[in-house]
Amino acid sequence: MAGLCNGLGSSGRGPDRQTIATRAKAGLLVLGGFVALLFAIEVVNTMMLGALTRTFGLRPRSADGLLDIFTFPLLHANLNHLLSNSLPLVIFGFLVFLSGLRVFLTALAFSWLGSGVAVWLIGDGVTVGASGLVFGLFAFLLVRGFFNRSWRQILLAVVLFMGYGSILLGALPFVAGYVSWQAHLGGAAGGVVAALLLRPRVPVLPREA
């Protein structure tokens, strides 16, 4: 697993092909398992007539709702809701995972917390769904190249923006409609923060007196 966590290959110039292949396999396994878990939860929730949503959906500005921050992305309103989140979650998550397990977990954690905190503070009504994670991972992929000064990552960001940039409109309250723009906005903010925290540290040289 150590190879999954290193951002650079042995040459110091980036991960080699073997490292990327290892990360790709691990990424597919992790994301496939996570999405399978989401579908299993959806089946159980449907059989329980939405009881999990009523219990673990995020309730804004309530003390109990603070704990719901950790559960609401695992639940969905219905199967269509889950299906709409699954594909972009796998695509963006996989692309982030190629940078290593530590990078993926950091981006996921900040996206998760960012979306949850935003919904808890300014949301309205019980909220469920992993779209905040989707927005967070997407935002991370869009901005990390600029923080890392990597032309490859910037090029990927341009391609992703051309293909999926329109989903960012879902973070605007006057466009989002009945979906939670708060979760989208908070998740995206979390993704940007993660990219900022994971940027390469530039050594500060001591000044001569």
LUMDO-77895 format. One record per atom (N, C-alpha, C): atom name; x, y, z. Coordinates in nm, 2 decimals. Example, Ala and Ser with C-alpha at 12.3 -4.5 7.8 and 13.67 -1.06 7.14 Angstrom:
<vovexs>
VOVEX   atom        X        Y        Z
VOVEX      N     1.32    -0.57     0.78
VOVEX     CA     1.23    -0.45     0.78
VOVEX      C     1.32    -0.33     0.78
VOVEX      N     1.28    -0.22     0.71
VOVEX     CA     1.37    -0.11     0.71
VOVEX      C     1.29     0.00     0.79
</vovexs>
This chain:
<vovexs>
VOVEX   atom        X        Y        Z
VOVEX      N     0.08    -0.12     0.00
VOVEX     CA     0.00     0.00     0.00
VOVEX      C     0.08     0.13     0.00
VOVEX      N     0.21     0.12     0.04
VOVEX     CA     0.30     0.23     0.04
VOVEX      C     0.30     0.30    -0.09
VOVEX      N     0.31     0.22    -0.20
VOVEX     CA     0.32     0.28    -0.33
VOVEX      C     0.19     0.36    -0.37
VOVEX      N     0.08     0.34    -0.30
VOVEX     CA    -0.04     0.41    -0.33
VOVEX      C    -0.04     0.55    -0.27
VOVEX      N     0.04     0.57    -0.17
VOVEX     CA     0.04     0.69    -0.10
VOVEX      C     0.15     0.79    -0.14
VOVEX      N     0.24     0.75    -0.22
VOVEX     CA     0.35     0.83    -0.26
VOVEX      C     0.31     0.92    -0.38
VOVEX      N     0.33     1.04    -0.38
VOVEX     CA     0.29     1.13    -0.49
VOVEX      C     0.39     1.13    -0.60
VOVEX      N     0.52     1.08    -0.58
VOVEX     CA     0.62     1.08    -0.68
VOVEX      C     0.67     0.94    -0.70
VOVEX      N     0.72     0.91    -0.82
VOVEX     CA     0.79     0.79    -0.84
VOVEX      C     0.93     0.79    -0.79
VOVEX      N     1.01     0.69    -0.82
VOVEX     CA     1.15     0.68    -0.77
VOVEX      C     1.23     0.79    -0.83
VOVEX      N     1.20     0.84    -0.95
VOVEX     CA     1.28     0.94    -1.02
VOVEX      C     1.25     1.08    -0.96
VOVEX      N     1.14     1.10    -0.88
VOVEX     CA     1.11     1.23    -0.83
VOVEX      C     1.03     1.31    -0.93
VOVEX      N     1.01     1.26    -1.05
VOVEX     CA     0.94     1.34    -1.15
VOVEX      C     0.79     1.31    -1.17
VOVEX      N     0.75     1.21    -1.09
VOVEX     CA     0.61     1.17    -1.10
VOVEX      C     0.60     1.02    -1.09
VOVEX      N     0.48     0.97    -1.08
VOVEX     CA     0.46     0.83    -1.07
VOVEX      C     0.49     0.76    -1.20
VOVEX      N     0.56     0.64    -1.19
VOVEX     CA     0.59     0.56    -1.31
VOVEX      C     0.46     0.48    -1.35
VOVEX      N     0.47     0.41    -1.46
VOVEX     CA     0.36     0.34    -1.52
VOVEX      C     0.31     0.23    -1.43
VOVEX      N     0.40     0.16    -1.36
VOVEX     CA     0.36     0.06    -1.27
VOVEX      C     0.29     0.11    -1.15
VOVEX      N     0.33     0.23    -1.10
VOVEX     CA     0.26     0.29    -0.99
VOVEX      C     0.12     0.33    -1.03
VOVEX      N     0.11     0.39    -1.15
VOVEX     CA    -0.02     0.43    -1.20
VOVEX      C    -0.11     0.31    -1.22
VOVEX      N    -0.06     0.20    -1.27
VOVEX     CA    -0.14     0.08    -1.29
VOVEX      C    -0.19     0.03    -1.16
VOVEX      N    -0.10     0.03    -1.06
VOVEX     CA    -0.14    -0.02    -0.93
VOVEX      C    -0.25     0.07    -0.87
VOVEX      N    -0.23     0.20    -0.88
VOVEX     CA    -0.33     0.30    -0.83
VOVEX      C    -0.47     0.28    -0.90
VOVEX      N    -0.46     0.26    -1.03
VOVEX     CA    -0.58     0.24    -1.11
VOVEX      C    -0.66     0.12    -1.06
VOVEX      N    -0.59     0.01    -1.04
VOVEX     CA    -0.66    -0.11    -0.99
VOVEX      C    -0.72    -0.09    -0.86
VOVEX      N    -0.64    -0.03    -0.77
VOVEX     CA    -0.69     0.00    -0.63
VOVEX      C    -0.81     0.10    -0.64
VOVEX      N    -0.80     0.20    -0.72
VOVEX     CA    -0.90     0.30    -0.73
VOVEX      C    -1.04     0.24    -0.78
VOVEX      N    -1.03     0.15    -0.88
VOVEX     CA    -1.15     0.08    -0.93
VOVEX      C    -1.21     0.00    -0.82
VOVEX      N    -1.12    -0.07    -0.74
VOVEX     CA    -1.17    -0.16    -0.63
VOVEX      C    -1.24    -0.08    -0.52
VOVEX      N    -1.17     0.03    -0.48
VOVEX     CA    -1.23     0.12    -0.38
VOVEX      C    -1.36     0.18    -0.42
VOVEX      N    -1.36     0.24    -0.53
VOVEX     CA    -1.48     0.31    -0.58
VOVEX      C    -1.59     0.22    -0.61
VOVEX      N    -1.55     0.10    -0.67
VOVEX     CA    -1.66     0.00    -0.70
VOVEX      C    -1.72    -0.05    -0.57
VOVEX      N    -1.64    -0.07    -0.47
VOVEX     CA    -1.69    -0.11    -0.34
VOVEX      C    -1.78     0.00    -0.28
VOVEX      N    -1.74     0.12    -0.29
VOVEX     CA    -1.81     0.23    -0.23
VOVEX      C    -1.95     0.25    -0.30
VOVEX      N    -1.95     0.24    -0.43
VOVEX     CA    -2.08     0.25    -0.50
VOVEX      C    -2.17     0.13    -0.47
VOVEX      N    -2.11     0.01    -0.46
VOVEX     CA    -2.18    -0.11    -0.42
VOVEX      C    -2.25    -0.09    -0.28
VOVEX      N    -2.17    -0.03    -0.19
VOVEX     CA    -2.23     0.00    -0.06
VOVEX      C    -2.35     0.10    -0.07
VOVEX      N    -2.33     0.20    -0.15
VOVEX     CA    -2.45     0.29    -0.17
VOVEX      C    -2.57     0.22    -0.22
VOVEX      N    -2.55     0.13    -0.32
VOVEX     CA    -2.67     0.06    -0.37
VOVEX      C    -2.73    -0.04    -0.27
VOVEX      N    -2.64    -0.10    -0.19
VOVEX     CA    -2.69    -0.19    -0.08
VOVEX      C    -2.77    -0.11     0.02
VOVEX      N    -2.73     0.01     0.05
VOVEX     CA    -2.80     0.10     0.15
VOVEX      C    -2.93     0.14     0.09
VOVEX      N    -2.93     0.17    -0.04
VOVEX     CA    -3.05     0.21    -0.11
VOVEX      C    -3.16     0.10    -0.11
VOVEX      N    -3.11    -0.02    -0.13
VOVEX     CA    -3.20    -0.14    -0.13
VOVEX      C    -3.27    -0.15     0.01
VOVEX      N    -3.18    -0.14     0.12
VOVEX     CA    -3.23    -0.16     0.25
VOVEX      C    -3.33    -0.04     0.29
VOVEX      N    -3.29     0.08     0.24
VOVEX     CA    -3.37     0.20     0.27
VOVEX      C    -3.51     0.19     0.20
VOVEX      N    -3.51     0.13     0.08
VOVEX     CA    -3.64     0.11     0.01
VOVEX      C    -3.72     0.01     0.08
VOVEX      N    -3.66    -0.10     0.13
VOVEX     CA    -3.74    -0.20     0.20
VOVEX      C    -3.79    -0.15     0.33
VOVEX      N    -3.72    -0.05     0.39
VOVEX     CA    -3.77     0.01     0.51
VOVEX      C    -3.85     0.13     0.49
VOVEX      N    -3.90     0.15     0.37
VOVEX     CA    -3.99     0.26     0.33
VOVEX      C    -3.93     0.40     0.37
VOVEX      N    -3.80     0.41     0.35
VOVEX     CA    -3.74     0.54     0.37
VOVEX      C    -3.70     0.57     0.52
VOVEX      N    -3.70     0.47     0.60
VOVEX     CA    -3.67     0.49     0.74
VOVEX      C    -3.53     0.55     0.76
VOVEX      N    -3.44     0.50     0.68
VOVEX     CA    -3.30     0.55     0.70
VOVEX      C    -3.29     0.69     0.66
VOVEX      N    -3.36     0.74     0.56
VOVEX     CA    -3.36     0.88     0.53
VOVEX      C    -3.41     0.96     0.64
VOVEX      N    -3.52     0.92     0.70
VOVEX     CA    -3.58     1.00     0.81
VOVEX      C    -3.49     1.00     0.93
VOVEX      N    -3.41     0.90     0.95
VOVEX     CA    -3.32     0.89     1.07
VOVEX      C    -3.19     0.95     1.05
VOVEX      N    -3.13     0.93     0.93
VOVEX     CA    -2.99     0.97     0.91
VOVEX      C    -2.97     1.08     0.80
VOVEX      N    -3.08     1.13     0.74
VOVEX     CA    -3.07     1.24     0.65
VOVEX      C    -3.03     1.36     0.73
VOVEX      N    -2.96     1.46     0.67
VOVEX     CA    -2.91     1.57     0.74
VOVEX      C    -3.02     1.68     0.76
VOVEX      N    -3.04     1.71     0.89
VOVEX     CA    -3.14     1.81     0.93
VOVEX      C    -3.06     1.93     0.97
VOVEX      N    -3.08     2.04     0.89
VOVEX     CA    -3.01     2.16     0.91
VOVEX      C    -3.03     2.23     1.05
VOVEX      N    -2.93     2.28     1.10
VOVEX     CA    -2.93     2.36     1.23
VOVEX      C    -3.00     2.29     1.35
VOVEX      N    -2.98     2.16     1.35
VOVEX     CA    -3.02     2.09     1.47
VOVEX      C    -2.90     2.02     1.53
VOVEX      N    -2.90     2.00     1.66
VOVEX     CA    -2.79     1.94     1.73
VOVEX      C    -2.77     1.79     1.68
VOVEX      N    -2.87     1.72     1.66
VOVEX     CA    -2.86     1.58     1.61
VOVEX      C    -2.81     1.58     1.46
VOVEX      N    -2.84     1.69     1.39
VOVEX     CA    -2.80     1.70     1.25
VOVEX      C    -2.65     1.70     1.23
VOVEX      N    -2.57     1.74     1.34
VOVEX     CA    -2.43     1.74     1.32
VOVEX      C    -2.38     1.60     1.30
VOVEX      N    -2.44     1.50     1.36
VOVEX     CA    -2.40     1.36     1.33
VOVEX      C    -2.44     1.32     1.19
VOVEX      N    -2.55     1.38     1.14
VOVEX     CA    -2.60     1.34     1.01
VOVEX      C    -2.50     1.38     0.90
VOVEX      N    -2.41     1.47     0.93
VOVEX     CA    -2.31     1.51     0.83
VOVEX      C    -2.23     1.39     0.78
VOVEX      N    -2.21     1.29     0.87
VOVEX     CA    -2.13     1.17     0.84
VOVEX      C    -2.21     1.06     0.77
VOVEX      N    -2.34     1.08     0.76
VOVEX     CA    -2.43     0.97     0.70
VOVEX      C    -2.50     1.02     0.58
VOVEX      N    -2.53     1.14     0.56
VOVEX     CA    -2.63     1.18     0.46
VOVEX      C    -2.58     1.15     0.32
VOVEX      N    -2.45     1.16     0.29
VOVEX     CA    -2.41     1.12     0.15
VOVEX      C    -2.42     0.98     0.11
VOVEX      N    -2.45     0.89     0.21
VOVEX     CA    -2.46     0.75     0.19
VOVEX      C    -2.61     0.72     0.15
VOVEX      N    -2.70     0.81     0.17
VOVEX     CA    -2.84     0.79     0.14
VOVEX      C    -2.88     0.87     0.02
VOVEX      N    -2.99     0.82    -0.05
VOVEX     CA    -3.04     0.88    -0.17
VOVEX      C    -3.19     0.88    -0.17
VOVEX      N    -3.25     0.98    -0.24
VOVEX     CA    -3.40     0.99    -0.23
VOVEX      C    -3.46     0.87    -0.31
VOVEX      N    -3.40     0.82    -0.41
VOVEX     CA    -3.45     0.71    -0.48
VOVEX      C    -3.34     0.65    -0.57
VOVEX      N    -3.37     0.55    -0.65
VOVEX     CA    -3.27     0.48    -0.73
VOVEX      C    -3.22     0.57    -0.84
VOVEX      N    -3.31     0.65    -0.90
VOVEX     CA    -3.26     0.75    -1.00
VOVEX      C    -3.17     0.85    -0.95
VOVEX      N    -3.19     0.89    -0.83
VOVEX     CA    -3.10     0.99    -0.76
VOVEX      C    -2.96     0.92    -0.75
VOVEX      N    -2.96     0.80    -0.70
VOVEX     CA    -2.83     0.73    -0.68
VOVEX      C    -2.76     0.71    -0.82
VOVEX      N    -2.84     0.67    -0.92
VOVEX     CA    -2.78     0.64    -1.05
VOVEX      C    -2.71     0.77    -1.11
VOVEX      N    -2.78     0.88    -1.09
VOVEX     CA    -2.73     1.01    -1.14
VOVEX      C    -2.60     1.05    -1.07
VOVEX      N    -2.58     1.01    -0.95
VOVEX     CA    -2.45     1.04    -0.88
VOVEX      C    -2.34     0.94    -0.90
VOVEX      N    -2.38     0.82    -0.93
VOVEX     CA    -2.28     0.71    -0.93
VOVEX      C    -2.17     0.72    -1.04
VOVEX      N    -2.21     0.75    -1.16
VOVEX     CA    -2.11     0.76    -1.27
VOVEX      C    -2.01     0.87    -1.25
VOVEX      N    -2.06     1.00    -1.23
VOVEX     CA    -1.96     1.10    -1.20
VOVEX      C    -1.87     1.08    -1.08
VOVEX      N    -1.93     1.02    -0.98
VOVEX     CA    -1.85     0.99    -0.86
VOVEX      C    -1.74     0.89    -0.89
VOVEX      N    -1.77     0.79    -0.97
VOVEX     CA    -1.66     0.69    -1.01
VOVEX      C    -1.56     0.76    -1.10
VOVEX      N    -1.60     0.84    -1.19
VOVEX     CA    -1.51     0.90    -1.29
VOVEX      C    -1.42     1.00    -1.21
VOVEX      N    -1.47     1.09    -1.14
VOVEX     CA    -1.39     1.19    -1.07
VOVEX      C    -1.31     1.13    -0.96
VOVEX      N    -1.37     1.04    -0.89
VOVEX     CA    -1.30     0.97    -0.78
VOVEX      C    -1.18     0.89    -0.83
VOVEX      N    -1.20     0.82    -0.95
VOVEX     CA    -1.09     0.74    -1.01
VOVEX      C    -0.97     0.84    -1.05
VOVEX      N    -1.01     0.95    -1.11
VOVEX     CA    -0.90     1.04    -1.16
VOVEX      C    -0.82     1.10    -1.04
VOVEX      N    -0.89     1.12    -0.93
VOVEX     CA    -0.82     1.17    -0.81
VOVEX      C    -0.74     1.06    -0.75
VOVEX      N    -0.79     0.94    -0.75
VOVEX     CA    -0.72     0.83    -0.69
VOVEX      C    -0.59     0.80    -0.76
VOVEX      N    -0.58     0.83    -0.89
VOVEX     CA    -0.45     0.81    -0.96
VOVEX      C    -0.34     0.89    -0.90
VOVEX      N    -0.37     0.99    -0.82
VOVEX     CA    -0.26     1.07    -0.75
VOVEX      C    -0.22     1.01    -0.62
VOVEX      N    -0.29     0.90    -0.58
VOVEX     CA    -0.25     0.83    -0.46
VOVEX      C    -0.37     0.82    -0.36
VOVEX      N    -0.36     0.73    -0.27
VOVEX     CA    -0.46     0.71    -0.17
VOVEX      C    -0.47     0.83    -0.08
VOVEX      N    -0.36     0.88    -0.03
VOVEX     CA    -0.37     1.00     0.06
VOVEX      C    -0.44     1.11     0.00
VOVEX      N    -0.41     1.14    -0.13
VOVEX     CA    -0.47     1.25    -0.20
VOVEX      C    -0.62     1.23    -0.21
VOVEX      N    -0.66     1.11    -0.25
VOVEX     CA    -0.80     1.07    -0.26
VOVEX      C    -0.88     1.09    -0.13
VOVEX      N    -0.82     1.03    -0.02
VOVEX     CA    -0.89     1.04     0.10
VOVEX      C    -0.90     1.18     0.15
VOVEX      N    -0.80     1.27     0.13
VOVEX     CA    -0.80     1.41     0.17
VOVEX      C    -0.91     1.48     0.09
VOVEX      N    -0.91     1.46    -0.04
VOVEX     CA    -1.01     1.53    -0.12
VOVEX      C    -1.15     1.49    -0.09
VOVEX      N    -1.17     1.36    -0.06
VOVEX     CA    -1.30     1.30    -0.03
VOVEX      C    -1.35     1.36     0.11
VOVEX      N    -1.26     1.36     0.21
VOVEX     CA    -1.29     1.40     0.34
VOVEX      C    -1.33     1.55     0.34
VOVEX      N    -1.26     1.64     0.27
VOVEX     CA    -1.29     1.78     0.27
VOVEX      C    -1.42     1.80     0.19
VOVEX      N    -1.44     1.73     0.09
VOVEX     CA    -1.57     1.74     0.01
VOVEX      C    -1.68     1.70     0.10
VOVEX      N    -1.67     1.59     0.17
VOVEX     CA    -1.77     1.54     0.26
VOVEX      C    -1.81     1.64     0.37
VOVEX      N    -1.70     1.69     0.44
VOVEX     CA    -1.73     1.78     0.54
VOVEX      C    -1.78     1.91     0.49
VOVEX      N    -1.72     1.96     0.38
VOVEX     CA    -1.77     2.09     0.32
VOVEX      C    -1.91     2.09     0.29
VOVEX      N    -1.96     1.98     0.22
VOVEX     CA    -2.10     1.97     0.18
VOVEX      C    -2.19     1.96     0.30
VOVEX      N    -2.15     1.88     0.40
VOVEX     CA    -2.23     1.86     0.52
VOVEX      C    -2.24     1.99     0.60
VOVEX      N    -2.13     2.06     0.62
VOVEX     CA    -2.14     2.18     0.70
VOVEX      C    -2.22     2.29     0.63
VOVEX      N    -2.21     2.30     0.50
VOVEX     CA    -2.29     2.40     0.43
VOVEX      C    -2.44     2.37     0.44
VOVEX      N    -2.47     2.24     0.43
VOVEX     CA    -2.62     2.20     0.44
VOVEX      C    -2.66     2.23     0.58
VOVEX      N    -2.58     2.19     0.68
VOVEX     CA    -2.62     2.21     0.82
VOVEX      C    -2.64     2.36     0.85
VOVEX      N    -2.56     2.45     0.79
VOVEX     CA    -2.57     2.59     0.82
VOVEX      C    -2.68     2.66     0.75
VOVEX      N    -2.69     2.63     0.62
VOVEX     CA    -2.78     2.71     0.53
VOVEX      C    -2.88     2.63     0.46
VOVEX      N    -2.89     2.50     0.48
VOVEX     CA    -2.98     2.41     0.41
VOVEX      C    -3.12     2.43     0.45
VOVEX      N    -3.21     2.37     0.38
VOVEX     CA    -3.36     2.38     0.41
VOVEX      C    -3.42     2.24     0.38
VOVEX      N    -3.46     2.18     0.49
VOVEX     CA    -3.52     2.05     0.48
VOVEX      C    -3.42     1.93     0.49
VOVEX      N    -3.47     1.81     0.51
VOVEX     CA    -3.38     1.70     0.52
VOVEX      C    -3.31     1.67     0.38
VOVEX      N    -3.18     1.66     0.39
VOVEX     CA    -3.10     1.64     0.27
VOVEX      C    -3.02     1.51     0.27
VOVEX      N    -3.02     1.44     0.15
VOVEX     CA    -2.95     1.32     0.13
VOVEX      C    -2.88     1.32     0.00
VOVEX      N    -2.78     1.24    -0.02
VOVEX     CA    -2.72     1.23    -0.15
VOVEX      C    -2.57     1.26    -0.16
VOVEX      N    -2.50     1.19    -0.25
VOVEX     CA    -2.35     1.21    -0.26
VOVEX      C    -2.31     1.31    -0.36
VOVEX      N    -2.40     1.40    -0.41
VOVEX     CA    -2.37     1.50    -0.51
VOVEX      C    -2.26     1.60    -0.46
VOVEX      N    -2.27     1.62    -0.32
VOVEX     CA    -2.16     1.71    -0.27
VOVEX      C    -2.02     1.65    -0.29
VOVEX      N    -2.01     1.52    -0.28
VOVEX     CA    -1.88     1.46    -0.30
VOVEX      C    -1.84     1.47    -0.45
VOVEX      N    -1.94     1.46    -0.54
VOVEX     CA    -1.91     1.47    -0.68
VOVEX      C    -1.86     1.61    -0.71
VOVEX      N    -1.93     1.71    -0.65
VOVEX     CA    -1.88     1.85    -0.68
VOVEX      C    -1.75     1.88    -0.62
VOVEX      N    -1.72     1.82    -0.50
VOVEX     CA    -1.59     1.84    -0.43
VOVEX      C    -1.48     1.78    -0.51
VOVEX      N    -1.49     1.65    -0.56
VOVEX     CA    -1.39     1.59    -0.64
VOVEX      C    -1.37     1.66    -0.77
VOVEX      N    -1.48     1.70    -0.83
VOVEX     CA    -1.47     1.78    -0.96
VOVEX      C    -1.39     1.91    -0.94
VOVEX      N    -1.43     1.98    -0.83
VOVEX     CA    -1.36     2.11    -0.81
VOVEX      C    -1.21     2.09    -0.78
VOVEX      N    -1.18     1.98    -0.71
VOVEX     CA    -1.04     1.94    -0.68
VOVEX      C    -0.97     1.92    -0.81
VOVEX      N    -1.02     1.85    -0.90
VOVEX     CA    -0.96     1.82    -1.03
VOVEX      C    -0.94     1.95    -1.11
VOVEX      N    -1.04     2.04    -1.10
VOVEX     CA    -1.03     2.16    -1.18
VOVEX      C    -0.92     2.26    -1.13
VOVEX      N    -0.89     2.26    -1.00
VOVEX     CA    -0.80     2.37    -0.95
VOVEX      C    -0.66     2.31    -0.91
VOVEX      N    -0.65     2.18    -0.89
VOVEX     CA    -0.52     2.14    -0.84
VOVEX      C    -0.40     2.16    -0.93
VOVEX      N    -0.42     2.16    -1.06
VOVEX     CA    -0.31     2.18    -1.15
VOVEX      C    -0.25     2.32    -1.14
VOVEX      N    -0.34     2.42    -1.10
VOVEX     CA    -0.29     2.56    -1.09
VOVEX      C    -0.21     2.57    -0.96
VOVEX      N    -0.25     2.50    -0.85
VOVEX     CA    -0.18     2.50    -0.73
VOVEX      C    -0.05     2.42    -0.74
VOVEX      N    -0.05     2.31    -0.82
VOVEX     CA     0.07     2.22    -0.84
VOVEX      C     0.16     2.27    -0.95
VOVEX      N     0.11     2.37    -1.03
VOVEX     CA     0.18     2.42    -1.15
VOVEX      C     0.22     2.30    -1.24
VOVEX      N     0.11     2.22    -1.26
VOVEX     CA     0.13     2.10    -1.35
VOVEX      C     0.05     2.12    -1.48
VOVEX      N     0.12     2.13    -1.59
VOVEX     CA     0.04     2.15    -1.72
VOVEX      C    -0.04     2.03    -1.75
VOVEX      N     0.00     1.91    -1.71
VOVEX     CA    -0.08     1.79    -1.74
VOVEX      C    -0.22     1.80    -1.67
VOVEX      N    -0.21     1.84    -1.54
VOVEX     CA    -0.33     1.85    -1.46
VOVEX      C    -0.42     1.97    -1.50
VOVEX      N    -0.36     2.07    -1.55
VOVEX     CA    -0.43     2.19    -1.60
VOVEX      C    -0.50     2.14    -1.73
VOVEX      N    -0.43     2.07    -1.82
VOVEX     CA    -0.49     2.02    -1.94
VOVEX      C    -0.61     1.93    -1.91
VOVEX      N    -0.60     1.84    -1.81
VOVEX     CA    -0.71     1.75    -1.77
VOVEX      C    -0.82     1.84    -1.72
VOVEX      N    -0.79     1.94    -1.64
VOVEX     CA    -0.90     2.03    -1.59
VOVEX      C    -0.98     2.09    -1.71
VOVEX      N    -0.91     2.14    -1.81
VOVEX     CA    -0.97     2.20    -1.92
VOVEX      C    -1.07     2.10    -1.99
VOVEX      N    -1.02     1.97    -2.01
VOVEX     CA    -1.10     1.87    -2.07
VOVEX      C    -1.22     1.84    -1.99
VOVEX      N    -1.20     1.83    -1.86
VOVEX     CA    -1.31     1.80    -1.77
VOVEX      C    -1.41     1.91    -1.77
VOVEX      N    -1.36     2.03    -1.77
VOVEX     CA    -1.45     2.15    -1.77
VOVEX      C    -1.54     2.16    -1.90
VOVEX      N    -1.48     2.12    -2.01
VOVEX     CA    -1.55     2.12    -2.13
VOVEX      C    -1.66     2.02    -2.13
VOVEX      N    -1.63     1.90    -2.07
VOVEX     CA    -1.73     1.79    -2.07
VOVEX      C    -1.83     1.80    -1.96
VOVEX      N    -1.79     1.85    -1.84
VOVEX     CA    -1.88     1.85    -1.72
VOVEX      C    -1.90     1.99    -1.66
VOVEX      N    -1.84     2.09    -1.72
VOVEX     CA    -1.85     2.22    -1.65
VOVEX      C    -1.99     2.27    -1.62
VOVEX      N    -2.09     2.23    -1.70
VOVEX     CA    -2.22     2.28    -1.68
VOVEX      C    -2.28     2.23    -1.55
VOVEX      N    -2.23     2.13    -1.49
VOVEX     CA    -2.28     2.08    -1.36
VOVEX      C    -2.25     2.18    -1.25
VOVEX      N    -2.15     2.27    -1.27
VOVEX     CA    -2.12     2.37    -1.17
VOVEX      C    -2.24     2.46    -1.15
VOVEX      N    -2.33     2.47    -1.24
VOVEX     CA    -2.45     2.56    -1.23
VOVEX      C    -2.53     2.51    -1.11
VOVEX      N    -2.52     2.38    -1.08
VOVEX     CA    -2.60     2.32    -0.97
VOVEX      C    -2.56     2.38    -0.83
VOVEX      N    -2.45     2.45    -0.83
VOVEX     CA    -2.41     2.52    -0.70
VOVEX      C    -2.47     2.66    -0.69
VOVEX      N    -2.55     2.70    -0.78
VOVEX     CA    -2.61     2.83    -0.78
VOVEX      C    -2.76     2.82    -0.73
VOVEX      N    -2.80     2.89    -0.64
VOVEX     CA    -2.93     2.88    -0.58
VOVEX      C    -3.04     2.91    -0.68
VOVEX      N    -3.02     3.00    -0.78
VOVEX     CA    -3.13     3.03    -0.87
VOVEX      C    -3.13     2.94    -0.99
VOVEX      N    -3.04     2.84    -0.99
VOVEX     CA    -3.04     2.74    -1.10
VOVEX      C    -3.07     2.60    -1.06
VOVEX      N    -3.03     2.57    -0.93
VOVEX     CA    -3.03     2.44    -0.88
VOVEX      C    -3.17     2.37    -0.88
VOVEX      N    -3.27     2.46    -0.86
VOVEX     CA    -3.41     2.40    -0.86
VOVEX      C    -3.43     2.33    -0.72
VOVEX      N    -3.48     2.20    -0.73
VOVEX     CA    -3.51     2.13    -0.61
VOVEX      C    -3.39     2.05    -0.55
VOVEX      N    -3.28     2.06    -0.61
VOVEX     CA    -3.16     1.99    -0.56
VOVEX      C    -3.09     2.08    -0.46
VOVEX      N    -3.00     2.02    -0.38
VOVEX     CA    -2.94     2.10    -0.27
VOVEX      C    -2.82     2.17    -0.32
VOVEX      N    -2.83     2.30    -0.36
VOVEX     CA    -2.72     2.38    -0.41
VOVEX      C    -2.62     2.40    -0.29
VOVEX      N    -2.67     2.39    -0.17
VOVEX     CA    -2.59     2.41    -0.05
VOVEX      C    -2.48     2.30    -0.04
VOVEX      N    -2.53     2.18    -0.07
VOVEX     CA    -2.43     2.06    -0.06
VOVEX      C    -2.33     2.07    -0.18
VOVEX      N    -2.38     2.12    -0.29
VOVEX     CA    -2.29     2.13    -0.41
VOVEX      C    -2.19     2.24    -0.38
VOVEX      N    -2.23     2.35    -0.33
VOVEX     CA    -2.14     2.46    -0.31
VOVEX      C    -2.04     2.43    -0.20
VOVEX      N    -2.09     2.37    -0.09
VOVEX     CA    -2.00     2.33     0.02
VOVEX      C    -1.90     2.22    -0.02
VOVEX      N    -1.95     2.13    -0.10
VOVEX     CA    -1.86     2.02    -0.15
VOVEX      C    -1.75     2.08    -0.24
VOVEX      N    -1.79     2.17    -0.33
VOVEX     CA    -1.69     2.23    -0.42
VOVEX      C    -1.59     2.31    -0.34
VOVEX      N    -1.63     2.38    -0.24
VOVEX     CA    -1.54     2.46    -0.16
VOVEX      C    -1.44     2.37    -0.08
VOVEX      N    -1.49     2.25    -0.04
VOVEX     CA    -1.41     2.16     0.03
VOVEX      C    -1.30     2.10    -0.06
VOVEX      N    -1.34     2.08    -0.19
VOVEX     CA    -1.25     2.03    -0.29
VOVEX      C    -1.13     2.13    -0.31
VOVEX      N    -1.17     2.25    -0.32
VOVEX     CA    -1.07     2.36    -0.34
VOVEX      C    -0.97     2.37    -0.23
VOVEX      N    -1.03     2.36    -0.10
VOVEX     CA    -0.94     2.36     0.02
VOVEX      C    -0.85     2.24     0.02
VOVEX      N    -0.90     2.13    -0.02
VOVEX     CA    -0.81     2.01    -0.02
VOVEX      C    -0.70     2.03    -0.12
VOVEX      N    -0.73     2.08    -0.24
VOVEX     CA    -0.62     2.11    -0.34
VOVEX      C    -0.52     2.20    -0.29
VOVEX      N    -0.57     2.30    -0.22
VOVEX     CA    -0.48     2.40    -0.16
VOVEX      C    -0.38     2.34    -0.06
VOVEX      N    -0.44     2.26     0.03
VOVEX     CA    -0.36     2.20     0.14
VOVEX      C    -0.26     2.10     0.08
VOVEX      N    -0.29     2.03    -0.03
VOVEX     CA    -0.21     1.93    -0.09
VOVEX      C    -0.11     1.98    -0.19
VOVEX      N    -0.10     2.11    -0.21
VOVEX     CA    -0.01     2.17    -0.30
VOVEX      C     0.13     2.15    -0.26
VOVEX      N     0.23     2.14    -0.35
VOVEX     CA     0.37     2.12    -0.31
VOVEX      C     0.42     2.23    -0.22
VOVEX      N     0.49     2.20    -0.12
VOVEX     CA     0.55     2.30    -0.04
VOVEX      C     0.68     2.35    -0.10
VOVEX      N     0.69     2.48    -0.11
VOVEX     CA     0.81     2.55    -0.17
VOVEX      C     0.90     2.58    -0.05
VOVEX      N     1.02     2.52    -0.05
VOVEX     CA     1.11     2.55     0.06
VOVEX      C     1.15     2.70     0.07
VOVEX      N     1.15     2.75     0.19
VOVEX     CA     1.19     2.89     0.21
VOVEX      C     1.34     2.90     0.24
VOVEX      N     1.41     2.97     0.16
VOVEX     CA     1.56     2.98     0.18
VOVEX      C     1.59     3.09     0.29
VOVEX      N     1.68     3.06     0.38
VOVEX     CA     1.71     3.16     0.48
VOVEX      C     1.78     3.28     0.42
VOVEX      N     1.75     3.40     0.46
VOVEX     CA     1.81     3.52     0.41
VOVEX      C     1.94     3.54     0.48
VOVEX      N     2.03     3.60     0.40
VOVEX     CA     2.17     3.63     0.46
VOVEX      C     2.16     3.76     0.53
VOVEX      N     2.22     3.77     0.65
VOVEX     CA     2.23     3.89     0.72
VOVEX      C     2.35     3.97     0.68
</vovexs>
